[in-house]
């Protein structure tokens, strides 16, 4: 004899998704009369030059954008970027080494060396520690 049960089956463990969707900010950059989408994860560092910004990517491309660094920094909220100088924003994902001695600077994985301004040493140190703590958790 077969009995039909209409009660819902409860699992002993709550069901969690296998992978959580991660929102990666993208920048739309005008390049050769078309719009190019560049993911924040592909940007190694940004170099401000007055009202323009050079965006350096991991594939060694360099884009020139008619936005200042402050506006681009606001577009990259939620990404691991650190303002190390008035004219430089660095993606901490590509950080290889940092020195806080007489001449504070960063070494990036692409071989680039970037100076840290005296005014931003404390905030840079704090952001790097927070990023490293986030990685270990």
Secondary structure, DSSP 8 states (H G I E B T S, - for coil): ------S----SS----SS------EEEEEETTEEEEEEGGGEEEEEEETTEEEEEETTS-EEEESS-HHHHHHHTTTS-EEEEETTEEEEGGGEEEEE-SSS-EEEETTS-EEE--GGGHHHHHHHHHHHHHHHH-
